Amino acid sequence: MTLRVSLHPEAIEDARNARAWYADQNSKLADDFFVELERAISLVVASPESWPPFEAGTRRFMMRRFPYFLVYRLIPDELQVIAIAHARRRPRYWIDR
């Protein structure tokens, strides 16, 4: 079964903000962030229940190279990415999504 992936509009904004911050540091770093994000999403889609339950019915996947994690939930035939959250800033800001 192939899961459809959807990103909450604010999760897209999370990713854009992170990329912009990395682009201010180094354009290659910004590109690397998106490559790592794509890798994270691919791994989660391949095995969505492999990562631990998190808060409010979600699961969390920690990115390897960057201090971000994906917050996602599974609904029938769909993986919804709720947030692309920085691991050390504004805890639970995404909880109402």
Order of alpha helices (4+ residues) and beta strands (2+ residues): beta-alpha-alpha-beta-beta-beta
